[in-house]
């Protein structure tokens, strides 16, 4: 049984206070101020929906044609929408977040009104004087500087209130660094910048506060956060938890496995690990304790699974959209590359729970029904899978035929079809009891039956289907996809109670009012949940602006290279540690912006200098994963404190155990840096290979988990645990062993470049070692994969790629000319660079031969453990 609690559990009010203080603001005044806050929150939602909708450009044009009047003020470009977006956030942060813990919560002090209005005026100043600022861009006048200084100061105070001191302090350090450059050590020094230059960079231009990060927050993130809030208010969060418990609650350690699955489902729509912990943890943690988990382990399972939700597509704590923007990559591609690591990480966490249950001989919760035979369940699953497949194909090809026939009316036909599907699913849900969450503190909990639970809330998936369809089939932008999904969810919120009453033949005079209240509550919650994200992206813009202005990234690369001695693994370990440190205390969105702005280019630059060429998406996922790990790591991880408050465990111990459970997440970034197959990168990836990669990666992460947990089929001996980790490594990266046996490249002199270019097919790349000098005259070495163009000879093919070479006395080849817009120019090759070496791919045997000895060793360990388990069972 679990140990005696060392401290009292947090009350429901205290948990709500913790979430409010970190996510939506702890102040809740009454009267006219409360109405004003609600009105501002709803106005913010309406503004963001208008900006995202296709009507923003269509309606003003129609009105202009009909009336002859100018309605261009109804159209908002990116600059205006970012400024208004931040103005709403600044106003709400000072109304919703008190100055400190002793400040009043029931009313807004006068000084907060003053600061809030100042912040709004400073942002709207950019709109009011847009044309004048454009004329004097780069040379702000005195008033511009005063407005910028006040605006930055107000933003920093808003950051402290909404997100705590860490991000504010980091931003202030970078602002101070912009000034103190001449007095910094040699590795970090720069010329220094005046107040005029800093204000121009940070406030007037789009390189700082109003940069890409705030733009993504305004155009995409807001609508996804709104979608998640509306989905929660509709009851989908409760449905996720019930479904997870229906299917997994009876297994060994069932409540813990259900906690992982429900947190994964909630993480799909949540941008906050703390809110995820409190939402699912208030139900799952007491049930985990009941079946035998200690307070710390119960809390740690919830923390690890909730924080893992931040790496789970499609939202990834809003970082997916920022990644797509920064990498200039389609959003769907970001989701594709992030899916396998996130999915296998969750599968491994379920396995950790299973192993913990095996060690302690824990059972699950009792089922209140008798399950059908296994064969019947398999047939039912396959039938459902086939039916979903047939329905998907019918919809896909049906819409393909419908659009040409219906033309401009096809959208209305689709909307009608969705509403009919919604009514049908609602009618089917009436056959089953409504979803009501059990009290986890009652002596007996009857697990819900799977089929009734699924059907009772199946209509919740329709808005998610709309979202996924728009993103992945129609290839709409992320913002427009979230717009249509949010609209469909609003229809569900407003109609589910009246429709339920109508279809069941009951008189319910308050049904529409309940739906309206939930709708308004969802709008307000969406806005209040966005306050911290909007402020975080704006403040992170200060850091990005300072990095671009001072070129501190290059200096940081020098520091990392010196400390690591130029060794690739050392570079990655140092980068991981820096990401952990920088990510402490930061929300997911700001976390990604900070670590990617500072460290992503460091890994790319140092990797290229040492022969490691990695796609940018892998590097960004690497720093993102370790930044997120800071949410788990004591002493900062608030998620651990929230979980410990529910479990009555020790917060520090909970954080330590959660970190141990998260080791499988920490190992994955190193693996996909060296084996990009794990993130489905490369032209050779198709559906078949993608499935094979997923299966092998899942097996590997489960074996790694078994090795680190010291238990597989039975309790493992030390050498067995080490062997399981080595087997997992071999499955993850068989190429490591093959490279030891047969080198991947033959190193040839530069003069062989024409011959090698002639041997490869046009469009393929050859690996070159480049030497030259950077913009400040410092020498560098870089390895690149250079694509070869069309041509009869190797020289023609290189010329087609945009580069002409001249042979020098030392047998190297110097770049003589670079064609603008060519592959060479895109690779940042410049005149004067030298090719000093060509790396020709070696004909290696298949790396997958190493699977055979690994699987043989695995079979031997399995045989030993089964024998040992059987012997122990006989002696019990």
C-alpha positions in Angstrom: 0.0 0.0 0.0 1.0 3.6 -0.4 3.0 5.4 2.3 1.5 7.8 4.7 1.2 11.3 3.3 3.7 13.7 4.6 1.7 16.8 3.8 -1.9 17.6 3.3 -3.4 17.6 -0.2 -4.3 20.8 -2.0 -8.0 21.6 -2.0 -9.8 21.9 -5.2 -9.8 25.7 -4.7 -6.1 25.7 -4.2 -5.5 23.7 -7.4 -7.8 26.0 -9.4 -5.8 28.9 -7.9 -2.5 27.4 -9.0 -3.8 26.9 -12.6 -5.3 30.3 -12.6 -2.1 32.0 -11.4 -0.1 30.4 -14.1 -2.5 30.1 -17.0 -5.4 32.5 -16.8 -4.9 35.0 -14.0 -5.8 34.7 -10.3 -7.8 37.9 -10.0 -11.6 37.6 -10.3 -13.2 41.0 -9.5 -17.0 41.4 -9.5 -19.4 43.9 -10.8 -18.7 46.2 -13.8 -15.0 45.2 -13.9 -15.8 41.6 -14.2 -18.2 42.4 -17.1 -15.4 44.5 -18.7 -12.9 41.6 -18.4 -15.4 39.3 -20.0 -16.3 41.8 -22.7 -12.6 42.3 -23.5 -12.0 38.5 -23.6 -15.0 38.0 -26.0 -14.0 41.0 -28.1 -10.5 39.5 -28.4 -12.0 36.2 -29.7 -14.2 38.0 -32.2 -11.3 40.0 -33.5 -9.1 36.9 -33.9 -12.0 35.1 -35.7 -12.5 38.0 -38.0 -8.7 38.2 -38.9 -8.6 34.5 -39.5 -11.8 34.3 -41.5 -12.0 34.5 -45.3 -14.6 37.2 -44.8 -12.1 39.8 -43.7 -11.2 40.5 -47.3 -14.5 39.6 -49.0 -16.9 41.7 -46.9 -15.1 45.1 -47.1 -14.8 44.6 -50.8 -18.5 43.8 -51.2 -19.5 46.8 -49.1 -17.2 49.1 -51.1 -18.7 47.9 -54.3 -22.3 48.3 -52.9 -21.9 51.7 -51.2 -18.8 53.3 -52.9 -17.4 53.9 -49.4 -13.9 52.8 -48.3 -14.0 50.0 -45.8 -10.3 49.2 -45.8 -10.2 49.9 -42.1 -11.9 46.5 -41.6 -8.9 44.8 -43.2 -5.9 44.1 -40.8 -2.4 43.4 -42.2 0.0 41.4 -40.1 1.5 44.5 -38.4 -1.9 45.8 -37.3 -3.1 42.4 -36.1 0.0 41.8 -34.1 -0.2 45.2 -32.4 -3.9 44.7 -31.5 -3.3 41.2 -30.4 -0.7 42.4 -27.9 -2.9 45.3 -26.8 -5.6 42.9 -25.8 -3.1 40.8 -23.9 -1.5 43.7 -22.1 -4.9 45.1 -21.0 -6.1 41.7 -19.8 -2.9 40.8 -18.0 -3.0 43.9 -15.7 -6.8 43.3 -15.1 -6.4 39.6 -14.4 -3.0 39.2 -12.8 -2.3 41.0 -9.5 1.0 42.7 -8.7 2.0 40.1 -6.1 0.4 37.7 -3.6 -0.6 40.5 -1.3 -2.3 42.6 -4.0 -6.1 42.7 -4.0 -7.9 39.9 -5.9 -11.5 41.3 -5.7 -10.8 44.6 -7.5 -8.3 46.3 -9.9 -6.2 48.9 -8.2 -5.8 52.3 -9.9 -2.1 51.8 -10.7 -3.0 48.6 -12.7 -5.5 50.7 -14.8 -2.8 53.3 -15.5 -0.1 50.7 -16.5 -2.7 48.8 -18.7 -3.7 51.9 -20.6 -0.1 52.9 -21.1 0.7 49.5 -22.6 -2.3 49.7 -24.9 -1.4 53.2 -26.1 2.2 52.2 -26.8 1.0 49.3 -29.0 -1.7 51.2 -30.8 0.8 54.0 -31.4 2.4 51.7 -34.1 -1.0 51.7 -35.9 -1.9 55.3 -35.5 1.5 56.5 -36.8 2.1 53.6 -39.2 2.9 55.7 -42.3 5.2 58.1 -40.4 7.1 55.3 -38.7 7.6 53.7 -42.1 9.2 56.9 -43.5 11.6 57.2 -40.6 12.3 53.4 -40.2 15.7 53.0 -38.6 15.8 56.5 -37.3 13.1 56.9 -34.6 12.5 60.3 -33.1 12.3 61.2 -29.4 8.6 60.4 -29.1 9.2 57.0 -30.8 11.9 56.2 -28.3 9.8 57.3 -25.3 6.9 55.1 -26.5 9.2 52.2 -27.1 10.9 52.4 -23.7 7.5 52.6 -21.9 6.1 49.8 -24.1 9.1 47.5 -23.3 8.9 48.3 -19.6 5.2 47.5 -19.5 5.7 44.3 -21.4 8.4 43.1 -19.0 6.2 43.8 -16.0 3.3 41.9 -17.7 5.7 39.0 -18.3 6.7 39.0 -14.6 3.0 38.9 -13.6 1.8 36.3 -16.1 4.8 34.0 -16.3 7.0 34.7 -13.3 10.5 36.3 -13.2 12.5 33.8 -15.3 11.5 35.0 -18.8 11.6 38.7 -17.7 15.1 38.3 -16.3 16.4 36.6 -19.4 14.9 39.4 -21.6 16.5 42.0 -19.4 19.8 40.3 -19.6 19.7 40.3 -23.4 18.7 44.0 -23.4 21.6 44.8 -21.2 23.9 42.7 -23.4 22.9 44.9 -26.4 24.4 47.9 -24.5 27.3 46.2 -22.7 28.9 44.6 -25.8 32.1 46.6 -25.7 32.8 45.6 -22.1 32.2 41.8 -22.5 34.9 39.1 -22.7 36.5 38.5 -26.1 34.2 35.6 -27.0 31.0 37.7 -26.4 32.0 41.2 -27.2 30.4 43.4 -29.9 30.3 47.1 -30.7 27.3 47.9 -28.5 24.1 49.7 -29.5 22.5 53.0 -28.6 19.0 53.4 -27.0 17.8 54.6 -30.4 19.0 51.4 -32.2 17.6 49.1 -29.5 14.2 50.7 -29.5 14.1 50.6 -33.3 15.0 46.9 -33.3 12.8 45.9 -30.4 9.6 48.0 -30.7 9.4 49.9 -34.0 10.5 47.2 -36.5 9.2 43.7 -36.9 12.5 42.1 -35.7 11.8 42.2 -32.0 8.6 42.3 -29.9 6.3 42.4 -33.0 8.3 39.7 -34.8 7.5 36.3 -36.2 6.7 34.7 -32.8 4.0 37.2 -32.0 2.7 36.9 -35.5 2.2 33.2 -35.1 0.5 33.8 -31.8 -1.9 36.2 -33.4 -2.6 34.2 -36.6 -2.6 30.6 -35.5 -2.0 29.9 -31.8 -4.9 31.9 -30.5 -7.4 29.8 -32.5 -6.0 26.5 -31.4 -6.0 27.6 -27.8 -9.6 28.7 -28.3 -10.4 25.4 -29.9 -9.0 23.5 -26.9 -10.9 25.6 -24.4 -14.2 25.2 -26.3 -13.6 21.4 -26.6 -13.0 21.2 -22.8 -16.2 23.2 -22.1 -18.2 21.0 -24.4 -17.2 18.0 -22.2 -14.6 16.3 -24.4 -12.0 16.3 -21.7 -14.2 14.2 -19.5 -14.9 11.9 -22.4 -11.2 11.4 -23.0 -10.7 10.3 -19.4 -13.7 8.0 -19.4 -12.6 6.4 -22.7 -9.1 5.8 -21.3 -10.4 4.2 -18.1 -12.9 2.1 -20.0 -10.2 0.5 -22.1 -7.3 0.4 -19.7 -8.5 0.7 -16.1 -8.8 -3.1 -15.6 -5.1 -3.8 -16.5 -2.2 -4.0 -14.1 -1.7 -0.5 -12.8 -4.7 0.3 -14.9 -5.4 3.8 -13.5 -1.8 4.8 -14.2 -2.0 3.6 -17.8 -5.4 5.4 -18.2 -3.7 8.5 -16.8 -1.1 8.3 -19.5 -3.6 7.8 -22.3 -6.0 10.5 -21.0 -3.2 12.9 -20.6 -2.0 12.2 -24.1 -5.5 12.9 -25.5 -5.9 16.0 -23.4 -2.4 17.1 -24.5 -3.7 17.1 -28.1 -5.8 20.2 -27.3 -3.9 21.7 -24.3 -1.0 24.1 -24.3 -0.4 23.9 -20.6 1.2 21.0 -18.7 0.0 22.3 -15.3 -3.6 22.5 -16.5 -3.2 19.0 -18.0 -2.0 17.7 -14.6 -4.9 19.3 -12.7 -7.6 18.4 -15.3 -6.8 14.7 -15.4 -4.8 14.3 -12.2 -7.6 15.1 -9.8 -9.2 11.9 -11.0 -6.3 9.7 -12.0 -3.9 10.3 -9.1 -6.2 9.1 -6.3 -7.1 6.0 -8.3 -3.4 5.3 -8.9 -2.8 5.5 -5.1 -5.8 3.2 -4.4 -4.3 0.4 -6.5 -0.9 0.7 -4.7 1.2 3.4 -6.3 3.1 5.6 -3.8 2.2 9.3 -3.7 5.4 10.2 -5.5 5.1 7.6 -8.2 1.4 8.4 -8.8 2.2 12.1 -9.1 5.3 11.4 -11.3 3.2 9.3 -13.8 0.8 12.2 -14.2 3.6 14.8 -14.5 5.5 12.8 -17.1 2.4 12.1 -19.2 1.1 15.7 -18.9 4.4 17.2 -19.9 4.7 14.7 -22.7 1.5 16.3 -24.1 3.6 19.3 -25.0 5.6 17.3 -27.6 2.5 15.6 -29.0 1.2 16.8 -32.4 -0.8 18.5 -33.6 -0.5 21.4 -31.2 2.8 20.7 -29.3 2.1 23.5 -26.9 1.8 25.8 -29.9 5.4 25.2 -30.8 4.4 23.3 -34.0 3.2 26.5 -35.6 6.3 28.4 -34.6 8.5 25.7 -36.0 6.7 25.7 -39.3 7.1 29.5 -39.5 10.8 29.5 -38.5 11.8 26.6 -40.8 9.6 27.8 -43.6 8.1 24.4 -43.7 4.5 23.3 -44.2 2.8 22.7 -40.8 1.8 19.2 -41.9 5.4 18.3 -42.4 6.3 19.5 -38.9 3.5 17.2 -37.5 4.8 14.3 -39.6 8.4 14.6 -38.4 7.4 15.0 -34.8 4.8 12.2 -34.6 7.0 9.0 -34.3 9.2 10.3 -31.4 6.2 11.6 -29.5 4.1 8.5 -30.0 6.8 6.0 -29.0 7.6 8.2 -26.0 4.0 7.8 -24.8 4.0 4.1 -25.5 7.2 3.7 -23.4 5.5 5.6 -20.5 2.6 3.1 -20.6 5.2 0.4 -20.5 7.0 2.0 -17.5 3.7 2.0 -15.7 3.2 -1.7 -16.6 6.7 -2.6 -15.3 6.1 -0.7 -12.0 2.9 -2.6 -11.6 4.7 -5.9 -12.3 7.4 -5.1 -9.7 4.9 -4.3 -7.0 2.4 -7.0 -8.1 -0.3 -4.3 -8.5 -3.7 -5.0 -10.0 -6.2 -2.9 -11.9 -9.7 -1.8 -11.0 -12.6 -4.3 -11.2 -14.8 -4.3 -14.3 -18.6 -4.3 -13.9 -19.2 -6.3 -17.0 -17.9 -9.5 -18.6 -15.8 -8.8 -21.7 -16.6 -10.7 -24.9 -14.1 -13.4 -26.1 -10.8 -12.3 -27.6 -11.7 -13.4 -31.1 -15.0 -11.5 -31.0 -13.1 -8.3 -29.8 -10.5 -8.7 -32.6 -13.3 -9.1 -35.2 -15.1 -6.1 -33.8 -11.9 -4.0 -34.0 -11.1 -5.0 -37.5 -14.7 -4.4 -38.6 -14.7 -0.9 -37.1 -11.3 -0.2 -38.8 -12.6 -1.3 -42.2 -15.8 0.7 -41.8 -13.8 3.8 -40.9 -11.6 3.2 -43.9 -14.6 2.8 -46.2 -16.2 5.9 -44.8 -13.0 7.9 -45.2 -12.6 6.9 -48.8 -16.3 7.6 -49.5 -16.1 11.1 -48.0 -12.8 11.9 -49.8 -13.9 10.8 -53.2 -17.4 12.1 -52.7 -16.1 15.6 -52.0 -13.9 15.3 -55.0 -16.9 14.7 -57.2 -19.1 17.2 -55.3 -16.9 20.3 -55.7 -17.0 20.5 -59.5 -20.7 19.9 -59.5 -21.8 22.3 -56.7 -19.1 24.9 -57.3 -19.4 27.8 -54.8 -22.2 26.0 -52.9 -20.1 22.9 -52.0 -19.1 24.5 -48.7 -22.8 24.8 -47.7 -23.4 21.2 -48.7 -20.5 20.0 -46.7 -21.7 22.0 -43.6 -25.2 20.4 -44.0 -23.7 16.9 -44.2 -21.6 17.6 -41.1 -24.7 18.8 -39.2 -26.7 15.7 -40.3 -23.8 13.5 -39.0 -23.8 15.4 -35.8 -27.6 14.9 -35.3 -27.2 11.1 -36.1 -24.4 10.7 -33.6 -26.3 12.7 -31.0 -29.3 10.4 -31.5 -27.2 7.3 -31.1 -25.6 8.7 -27.9 -29.1 8.9 -26.3 -29.1 5.1 -26.1 -26.5 5.3 -23.4 -26.2 7.0 -20.1 -24.7 10.6 -20.2 -21.1 10.9 -19.3 -20.7 11.7 -15.6 -17.2 11.6 -13.9 -17.0 9.2 -10.9 -15.8 10.5 -7.6 -12.3 9.0 -7.3 -12.5 9.2 -3.4 -15.4 6.8 -3.2 -14.6 3.2 -1.9 -15.6 1.5 -5.1 -15.2 2.7 -8.7 -17.0 0.8 -11.4 -15.1 1.1 -14.7 -17.3 2.4 -17.6 -18.1 0.0 -20.4 -16.1 0.7 -23.5 -18.9 0.7 -26.1 -21.4 2.9 -24.3 -18.6 5.3 -23.3 -17.4 5.7 -26.9 -20.9 6.2 -28.4 -22.0 8.6 -25.6 -19.5 11.2 -26.8 -18.6 10.2 -30.3 -20.0 13.5 -31.7 -17.1 15.3 -30.0 -14.7 14.0 -32.7 -16.6 15.9 -35.5 -14.8 19.2 -34.9 -11.5 17.4 -34.6 -12.3 15.6 -37.9 -12.9 19.1 -39.4 -9.6 20.3 -38.1 -7.6 17.3 -39.4 -9.4 17.3 -42.7 -8.8 20.9 -43.4 -5.1 20.5 -42.5 -4.2 17.3 -44.1 -6.6 16.8 -47.0 -7.6 20.3 -48.0 -4.1 21.7 -47.1 -5.6 24.9 -45.7 -3.4 27.1 -43.5 -3.3 26.2 -39.8 -5.1 29.4 -38.9 -8.0 28.8 -41.4 -8.3 25.2 -40.4 -8.6 26.1 -36.7 -11.1 28.8 -37.7 -13.5 26.3 -39.4 -12.9 23.7 -36.6 -13.7 26.3 -33.9 -16.9 27.4 -35.7 -18.1 23.7 -35.9 -17.3 23.3 -32.2 -19.3 26.5 -31.4 -22.3 24.9 -33.1 -21.9 21.8 -30.9 -21.6 23.9 -27.7 -24.8 25.9 -28.5 -26.9 23.0 -29.7 -25.9 19.9 -27.8 -28.2 20.4 -24.8 -31.3 21.6 -26.8 -30.7 18.9 -29.4 -30.4 16.2 -26.8 -33.7 17.4 -25.2 -35.5 17.6 -28.6 -34.3 14.1 -29.8 -35.2 12.5 -26.4 -38.6 14.1 -26.4 -38.0 15.8 -23.1 -39.0 19.4 -22.1 -35.9 21.2 -20.9 -36.5 25.0 -20.8 -33.0 25.7 -19.6 -31.1 23.7 -22.3 -30.3 26.6 -24.6 -29.3 28.8 -21.6 -26.8 26.1 -20.4 -25.4 25.8 -23.9 -25.1 29.6 -24.2 -23.4 29.8 -20.8 -20.9 27.1 -21.8 -20.3 28.9 -25.1 -19.6 32.2 -23.4 -17.5 30.5 -20.7 -15.4 28.8 -23.4 -14.8 32.1 -25.3 -13.6 33.8 -22.0 -11.5 30.8 -21.0 -9.9 30.7 -24.5 -8.9 34.4 -24.2 -7.7 34.2 -20.6 -5.6 31.1 -21.5 -4.0 33.0 -24.3 -2.8 35.9 -22.2 0.4 34.2 -21.0 1.1 32.8 -24.5 0.7 36.2 -26.2 2.9 37.9 -23.6 5.5 35.0 -23.8 5.8 35.3 -27.6 6.1 39.1 -27.4 8.8 38.9 -24.7 10.6 36.1 -26.5 10.7 38.4 -29.5 13.0 40.7 -27.4 15.4 37.8 -27.1 15.2 37.0 -30.8 15.7 40.6 -31.7 18.8 40.9 -29.4 20.3 37.7 -30.8 19.9 39.0 -34.4 21.2 42.4 -33.5 24.3 41.3 -31.6 25.0 38.0 -33.4 25.4 36.3 -30.0 24.6 33.0 -31.7 28.0 32.9 -33.3 29.7 33.8 -30.0 27.7 31.0 -28.2 28.8 28.6 -30.9 32.4 29.5 -30.1 31.8 28.9 -26.3 30.2 25.5 -26.9 32.9 24.5 -29.3 35.6 25.4 -26.8 33.9 23.6 -23.9 33.2 20.5 -25.9 36.6 20.3 -27.7 34.8 20.1 -31.0 33.4 16.6 -30.3 29.9 16.0 -31.7 28.5 14.2 -28.7 30.0 16.8 -26.3 28.4 19.6 -28.4 25.0 17.9 -28.2 25.3 17.2 -24.4 26.2 20.8 -23.7 23.4 22.0 -25.9 21.0 19.8 -24.1 22.2 21.1 -20.7 21.9 24.7 -21.9 18.3 24.0 -23.2 17.4 22.6 -19.8 18.7 25.6 -18.0 17.2 28.1 -20.4 13.8 26.3 -20.3 13.4 26.4 -16.5 10.3 28.3 -15.5 9.3 29.2 -19.1 6.0 28.2 -20.7 6.2 25.9 -23.7 5.9 28.6 -26.4 8.5 30.9 -24.9 10.6 27.9 -24.1 10.9 26.9 -27.7 11.5 30.4 -29.0 14.3 31.0 -26.6 16.2 27.7 -27.0 15.7 27.6 -30.8 16.9 31.2 -31.2 20.0 30.7 -29.1 21.0 27.0 -29.7 19.5 25.6 -32.9 22.0 27.5 -35.1 24.8 26.5 -32.8 24.1 22.8 -33.3 23.8 23.3 -37.1 27.0 25.3 -37.4 29.2 23.1 -35.1 27.7 20.0 -36.7 28.6 21.1 -40.2 32.1 22.0 -39.0 32.6 18.5 -37.6 31.0 16.4 -40.4 27.5 16.0 -38.9 24.9 17.3 -41.4 21.5 17.3 -39.8 18.1 18.6 -41.1 17.0 21.8 -39.3 13.8 20.1 -38.1 15.8 17.5 -36.2 17.9 20.3 -34.5 14.8 22.3 -33.6 13.1 19.2 -32.2 16.3 18.4 -30.3 16.4 21.8 -28.4 12.6 21.7 -28.0 12.6 18.3 -26.3 15.3 19.4 -23.8 13.6 22.7 -23.2 10.4 20.8 -22.3 12.3 18.5 -20.0 12.8 21.6 -17.8 9.1 21.5 -17.0 9.7 18.2 -15.2 13.1 18.9 -13.6 13.2 20.1 -10.0 13.4 22.7 -8.5 11.3 24.7 -11.0 8.8 22.3 -12.4 5.4 23.6 -11.3 3.7 20.5 -12.8 5.4 18.4 -10.1 4.1 20.8 -7.4 0.6 20.6 -8.7 0.7 16.7 -8.9 2.2 16.5 -5.4 -0.6 18.7 -4.1 -3.1 16.2 -5.4 -1.1 13.0 -4.4 -0.1 14.3 -0.9 3.5 13.4 -1.8 6.8 15.3 -1.6 7.1 17.7 -4.5 10.9 17.3 -4.9 10.7 13.5 -4.9 7.8 13.7 -7.3 9.9 15.8 -9.7 12.9 13.4 -9.4 10.8 10.3 -10.1 9.1 12.1 -13.0 12.5 13.0 -14.4 13.6 9.3 -14.2 10.4 8.3 -16.0 11.2 10.9 -18.7 14.7 9.6 -19.5 13.2 7.8 -22.5 12.1 11.2 -23.8 15.6 12.6 -23.2 17.4 9.8 -25.2 15.2 10.2 -28.3 16.7 13.6 -29.5 20.2 12.1 -29.5 18.9 9.2 -31.6 17.1 11.2 -34.2 20.0 13.5 -34.6 22.1 10.6 -35.7 19.3 8.6 -37.4 16.9 10.9 -39.1 14.7 7.9 -40.1 13.1 8.2 -36.7 11.6 11.6 -37.7 10.6 10.2 -41.1 13.1 12.4 -42.9 14.3 11.7 -46.4 13.1 10.9 -49.9 13.3 7.2 -49.2 10.5 7.3 -46.6 7.1 6.0 -47.9 4.1 4.4 -46.1 5.7 1.0 -45.9 9.0 2.2 -44.6 7.3 4.6 -42.2 5.3 1.8 -40.6 8.4 -0.3 -40.4 10.3 2.5 -38.7 7.5 3.0 -36.2 7.3 -0.7 -35.3 11.1 -1.0 -34.9 11.4 2.3 -33.0 8.6 1.2 -30.7 10.3 -2.1 -30.0 13.6 -0.3 -29.3 12.1 2.2 -26.9 10.3 -0.6 -25.0 13.6 -2.5 -24.6 15.4 0.7 -23.6 12.7 1.3 -21.0 13.0 -2.3 -19.7 16.8 -1.9 -19.4 16.5 1.3 -17.4 13.7 0.0 -15.2 15.6 -3.2 -14.4 12.7 -5.5 -15.4 11.6 -7.1 -18.6 10.0 -10.6 -18.4 11.4 -10.9 -14.9 13.7 -8.8 -12.7 16.8 -8.2 -14.8 20.4 -8.8 -13.7 22.8 -5.9 -14.3 24.4 -7.4 -17.4 20.9 -8.1 -18.8 19.8 -4.5 -18.3 23.0 -3.3 -20.1 22.4 -5.8 -22.9 18.8 -4.6 -23.3 20.0 -1.0 -23.6 22.6 -2.0 -26.2 20.0 -4.0 -28.2 17.7 -1.0 -28.1 20.5 1.2 -29.4 21.2 -1.3 -32.2 17.6 -1.2 -33.3 17.6 2.6 -33.1 20.9 3.1 -34.9 22.3 0.0 -36.6 24.4 2.3 -38.8 26.6 3.1 -35.8 28.0 -0.5 -35.8 28.2 -0.7 -39.6 30.2 2.5 -39.7 32.8 0.9 -37.4 33.0 -2.1 -39.8 32.9 -0.2 -43.1 33.5 3.6 -43.3 30.5 5.4 -44.8 32.7 7.7 -47.0 36.0 7.6 -48.9 37.9 10.8 -48.4 39.2 12.0 -51.8 41.2 15.1 -52.8 39.3 18.2 -54.1 40.5 17.5 -57.6 38.2 14.4 -57.7 35.1 16.5 -57.4 34.3 16.5 -61.1 34.7 12.8 -61.3 32.4 12.2 -58.3 29.8 14.7 -59.6 29.8 12.7 -62.9 29.2 9.4 -61.1 26.0 10.4 -59.2 22.6 11.0 -60.8 21.4 14.6 -61.4 19.6 15.8 -58.3 21.6 13.7 -55.9 24.1 15.4 -53.5 27.8 15.0 -53.0 29.4 15.8 -49.7 32.1 18.5 -49.8 34.5 19.9 -47.2 34.5 23.7 -47.5 37.0 26.1 -46.0 36.7 29.9 -46.0 36.3 33.0 -43.9 33.1 34.3 -42.4 31.8 37.9 -42.5 34.2 39.1 -39.8 37.2 37.4 -41.4 37.5 34.3 -39.1 38.4 31.1 -40.8 35.9 28.2 -40.7 35.5 24.6 -41.9 32.1 23.3 -43.0 30.8 20.1 -44.6 27.8 20.4 -46.9 25.7 18.1 -49.1 25.8 19.8 -52.4 23.1 18.9 -55.0 24.4 18.2 -58.5 22.6 19.6 -61.6 22.1 18.3 -65.1 25.0 18.1 -67.5 27.2 15.8 -69.6 30.3 16.2 -67.5 31.0 16.7 -63.8 32.1 20.3 -64.5 28.9 21.0 -66.4 26.8 19.5 -63.5 28.5 21.7 -60.9 28.0 24.8 -63.2 24.3 23.9 -63.5 24.2 24.0 -59.7 25.5 27.5 -59.8 29.3 27.3 -59.1 32.4 27.6 -61.2 35.7 26.4 -59.7 39.4 27.3 -60.2 42.2 24.9 -59.2 44.8 26.4 -56.9 48.4 25.5 -56.3 47.6 23.3 -53.2 45.3 21.2 -55.4 42.2 22.7 -53.7 39.4 24.2 -55.8 38.4 27.8 -55.2 34.9 29.1 -55.9 35.3 31.7 -58.7 31.6 32.6 -59.4 28.3 31.8 -57.8 25.0 32.2 -59.8 22.3 34.1 -58.0 19.4 32.0 -56.9 21.2 28.7 -57.6 21.6 25.7 -55.4 25.1 27.0 -54.5 23.8 30.4 -53.4 21.1 28.7 -51.3 23.9 26.7 -49.6 25.5 30.0 -48.7 28.6 29.3 -50.8 30.5 32.5 -51.7 33.3 33.5 -54.0 36.7 32.7 -52.4 35.5 29.6 -50.5 37.7 26.5 -51.2 36.7 22.9 -51.6 39.5 21.0 -49.9 38.0 17.4 -49.8 35.3 15.3 -51.4 33.6 12.5 -49.5 32.5 9.7 -51.8 29.8 7.4 -50.4 31.2 3.9 -49.7 29.3 0.8 -50.8 28.4 -0.4 -47.3 26.6 -3.7 -46.6 23.1 -3.2 -45.3 23.2 -1.8 -41.8 20.2 -3.9 -40.9 22.4 -7.1 -40.7 23.2 -6.0 -37.2 19.6 -6.7 -36.2 20.3 -10.4 -36.4 22.9 -10.6 -33.5 20.8 -8.1 -31.5 17.6 -10.2 -31.9 19.6 -13.4 -31.1 20.9 -11.8 -27.9 17.4 -10.6 -27.1 16.0 -14.2 -27.5 18.8 -15.5 -25.2 17.9 -13.0 -22.5 14.2 -13.7 -22.9 14.9 -17.5 -22.5 16.9 -16.9 -19.3 14.3 -14.6 -17.8 11.4 -16.9 -18.5 13.2 -19.8 -16.9 14.0 -17.6 -13.9 10.4 -16.4 -13.6 9.1 -19.9 -13.8 11.5 -21.1 -11.0 10.5 -18.1 -8.8 6.8 -18.9 -9.4 7.3 -22.5 -8.2 8.8 -21.3 -5.0 6.0 -18.9 -4.2 
